[in-house]
Amino acid sequence: MSTDSSLDIQRLFSLEGKVALVTGGSRGIGYMISQGLLQAGARVYITARKAEACQQAAEALGQYGQCIAIPADLANPEGRRELCDRLGKLEPRLHILVNNAGAAWADTYEAYPDSAFDKLMSINVTAVFSLTRALTPLLEAAASDQDDPARVVNIGSMDGLHIPTVTGVGTYAYTASKAAVHQLTRHLAVELGPRQITVNAIAPGFFPSKMTDNLFEKRLADIEKNSLLGRVGKSEEMAGIAIYLCSRAGAYTHGAVIPVDGGTSINHRHVVVSND
């Protein structure tokens, strides 16, 4: 039986020579993904709204590879244009775009403000579309052949796949916006696939981060009960799925929404907690 040289594991998951941009890369899931891409060999640009935090994160990530900070406020068109202009002056092509930057909002049903929908749809959905469209020329320049397309990875959420109850408070705009990210991912996949750019979404469950610290302090036991694996996610598991999607191993995965949530989104026996 002949062997297939393409199954060389080091080559299959290597990102050597690739250029990546991770929005919201200074903390949480964005930081986990940035570290994974760096360790797989990519040069990674990260963005964050706060310049100091962005630079500090890039310096910390520098121990794993070349990481460059480009502070930008992606909530407004001007910030997105500035980011694209700066990146375009530094790189002739972009192999990987990870749309991770986003926001959340939780409140009771009675108190939930209409303005939350405007804010979250703008940041979580409109910015993803706008930035991807603006960077498409750089992605097309990196899409060398059918075996190694450029990649767009959108960060959705398991809360866009089910209705969360474990937090004890409503996240109406957040769940709606993340469901929209999943559908936008499919639509972009139809548009960009023929241009040799794959588009996929990761739908994370609970991972340790600054955003979840307070929630874990109050609800960790309930969160673990809601996971069919009985635990929250680990940094390596978020990095791993990102490396897969961005490497040769994931070159034929396209238009997919992949839950990384320990089975929480398919657990129909959810723990329901009252809001305290």
C-alpha positions in Angstrom: 0.0 0.0 0.0 1.4 3.4 -1.0 1.7 6.2 1.6 0.2 9.6 1.2 2.9 12.3 2.0 0.1 14.8 2.6 -0.6 13.1 5.8 2.6 14.3 7.4 1.2 15.7 10.7 3.7 18.5 11.1 2.8 19.8 7.6 -0.9 19.2 8.0 -1.2 21.5 11.0 1.6 23.9 10.3 0.9 27.6 9.7 4.5 28.5 8.9 4.7 31.6 6.6 1.0 32.5 7.2 -0.2 36.0 8.2 -3.2 36.2 10.5 -5.3 39.0 12.0 -7.2 38.3 15.2 -9.7 40.9 16.3 -10.2 41.2 20.0 -7.0 39.3 20.4 -5.8 40.9 23.7 -7.8 38.7 26.0 -10.1 35.7 26.4 -10.9 33.5 23.4 -9.0 35.9 21.1 -5.9 35.6 23.1 -6.2 31.7 23.2 -6.6 31.6 19.4 -3.7 34.1 18.9 -1.4 32.0 21.0 -2.4 28.8 19.1 -1.8 30.4 15.7 1.6 31.8 16.8 2.7 28.4 18.1 1.7 26.8 14.8 4.0 29.2 13.0 1.9 32.2 11.9 2.7 35.9 12.2 -0.2 37.3 14.1 -1.6 40.8 14.3 -4.0 41.5 17.1 -6.5 44.3 17.6 -8.2 45.7 20.7 -9.9 48.9 21.5 -7.6 49.9 24.3 -4.1 50.6 22.9 -2.2 49.8 26.1 -3.9 46.5 26.6 -3.4 45.6 23.0 0.3 46.3 23.2 0.8 44.5 26.5 -1.0 41.4 25.1 1.2 41.5 21.9 4.3 41.6 24.1 3.2 38.7 26.2 2.3 36.7 23.1 5.7 37.5 21.6 7.2 34.6 23.5 5.3 32.2 21.1 6.2 34.0 17.8 5.9 37.3 16.1 2.9 39.2 17.4 2.1 42.8 16.4 -0.5 45.1 18.0 -2.7 47.3 15.9 -5.1 49.0 18.3 -8.5 49.8 16.7 -12.1 50.4 17.7 -14.0 48.2 15.4 -17.4 49.4 16.6 -17.2 52.3 14.1 -16.4 52.5 10.4 -13.5 54.8 10.9 -11.8 52.4 13.2 -12.3 49.6 10.8 -10.9 51.6 7.9 -7.9 52.6 9.9 -7.1 49.0 10.8 -7.4 47.9 7.1 -5.2 50.8 5.9 -2.5 50.0 8.5 -2.5 46.3 7.8 -2.5 46.9 4.1 0.7 49.0 4.4 2.4 46.2 6.4 1.3 43.1 4.5 0.6 42.4 0.8 -1.6 39.4 1.7 -3.6 38.1 4.6 -4.0 34.3 5.0 -6.2 34.2 8.1 -8.9 36.6 9.4 -10.4 35.7 12.8 -13.4 37.9 13.6 -13.5 37.5 17.3 -14.1 41.1 18.7 -17.6 41.4 20.2 -19.7 42.5 23.1 -22.4 41.0 25.4 -25.3 42.4 27.3 -27.3 40.8 30.1 -30.4 42.1 31.9 -33.8 41.1 33.0 -36.6 40.9 30.4 -38.4 44.0 31.8 -35.3 46.1 32.0 -33.6 45.0 28.8 -32.9 48.1 26.7 -33.7 48.5 23.0 -30.3 50.1 22.6 -28.6 46.8 23.4 -29.8 45.4 20.1 -28.4 48.3 18.2 -25.0 48.1 19.9 -24.6 44.3 19.7 -25.8 43.9 16.2 -23.4 46.6 15.1 -20.4 45.2 16.9 -21.1 41.5 16.6 -22.6 41.3 13.1 -22.1 44.5 11.0 -18.4 44.8 11.9 -17.8 41.2 10.9 -19.3 41.7 7.5 -17.7 45.1 7.0 -14.2 44.0 8.0 -14.3 40.8 6.0 -15.4 42.7 2.9 -12.7 45.3 3.3 -10.0 42.7 3.7 -11.2 40.4 0.9 -8.6 41.7 -1.5 -5.8 40.8 0.9 -7.4 37.4 1.5 -7.7 36.8 -2.3 -4.0 37.7 -2.7 -3.2 34.9 -0.1 -5.4 32.2 -1.7 -2.7 30.6 -3.7 -4.5 27.4 -4.9 -7.4 25.1 -4.2 -5.4 23.1 -1.7 -4.5 26.0 0.5 -7.3 28.7 0.5 -7.3 31.8 2.6 -9.4 31.5 5.8 -12.1 33.5 7.6 -13.1 32.3 11.0 -16.0 34.0 12.8 -16.5 33.6 16.5 -20.2 32.9 17.2 -21.5 31.3 20.3 -23.3 28.2 21.6 -25.9 30.8 22.7 -26.6 31.3 19.0 -27.6 27.6 18.8 -29.8 27.3 21.9 -31.5 29.5 24.5 -29.2 29.8 27.6 -30.8 29.6 31.0 -27.9 28.9 33.3 -26.9 32.5 33.8 -30.2 33.4 35.4 -30.6 36.6 33.3 -31.6 37.4 29.7 -29.1 37.8 26.9 -31.6 38.6 24.2 -29.5 40.8 21.9 -26.4 38.6 22.4 -28.1 35.4 21.4 -29.8 37.0 18.4 -26.5 38.6 17.2 -24.6 35.3 17.5 -27.3 33.4 15.6 -26.9 36.1 13.0 -23.1 35.5 12.9 -23.7 31.9 12.2 -26.1 32.7 9.3 -23.7 35.4 8.0 -20.9 32.8 8.0 -22.9 30.6 5.7 -23.8 33.5 3.4 -20.2 34.6 3.2 -19.1 31.1 2.5 -21.3 31.1 -0.6 -19.8 34.4 -1.8 -16.2 33.7 -1.0 -15.8 30.0 -1.6 -15.4 30.5 -5.4 -12.6 33.0 -4.6 -10.7 30.2 -2.7 -11.5 31.7 0.8 -13.1 29.4 3.3 -15.5 30.8 5.8 -16.4 29.0 9.0 -17.6 29.8 12.5 -16.7 28.5 15.9 -19.5 28.4 18.5 -17.8 28.4 21.8 -19.3 27.4 25.1 -17.9 28.6 28.4 -14.2 29.2 28.6 -12.2 31.0 31.4 -11.8 34.7 30.6 -12.2 38.1 32.1 -15.7 38.1 30.7 -16.7 34.9 32.5 -14.8 35.4 35.8 -17.8 36.8 37.7 -20.2 34.3 36.2 -17.9 31.4 37.1 -17.7 32.7 40.6 -21.5 32.6 41.0 -22.6 29.8 38.6 -19.7 27.4 37.9 -21.4 24.4 39.4 -24.6 25.0 37.2 -22.5 25.7 34.2 -20.6 22.4 34.6 -23.9 20.5 35.1 -25.1 21.9 31.8 -22.1 20.6 29.9 -22.5 16.9 28.9 -18.8 16.6 29.6 -19.2 18.1 33.1 -16.7 21.0 32.7 -15.8 24.2 31.0 -13.4 24.5 28.1 -9.6 24.8 28.2 -7.4 27.2 26.3 -5.8 24.5 24.2 -9.2 23.3 23.0 -10.1 26.7 21.6 -6.6 27.1 20.1 -6.9 23.6 18.6 -10.1 24.1 16.7 -8.7 27.4 15.3 -5.4 25.7 14.1 -7.5 23.0 12.5 -9.6 25.5 10.5 -6.7 27.6 9.5 -4.3 24.8 8.5 -4.2 22.3 5.6 -6.2 19.9 7.8 -9.2 22.2 7.6 -8.9 23.3 3.9 -12.0 21.4 2.8 -14.2 22.5 5.8 -16.3 25.4 4.5 -19.6 27.0 5.6 -19.6 25.1 8.9 -20.6 26.3 12.4 -18.7 24.1 14.9 -19.8 24.0 18.5 -17.0 23.8 21.0 -19.1 23.6 24.2 -18.8 20.2 25.7 -22.3 19.3 24.4 -24.0 22.1 26.2 -26.0 23.3 23.2 -27.5 19.8 22.7 -28.3 19.2 26.4 -32.0 19.5 26.6 -32.0 19.0 30.4 -30.7 22.4 31.2 -30.2 23.6 34.7 -32.5 26.6 35.2 -31.5 29.1 37.9 -33.5 32.0 39.2 -32.0 35.5 39.0 -30.7 36.6 42.3 
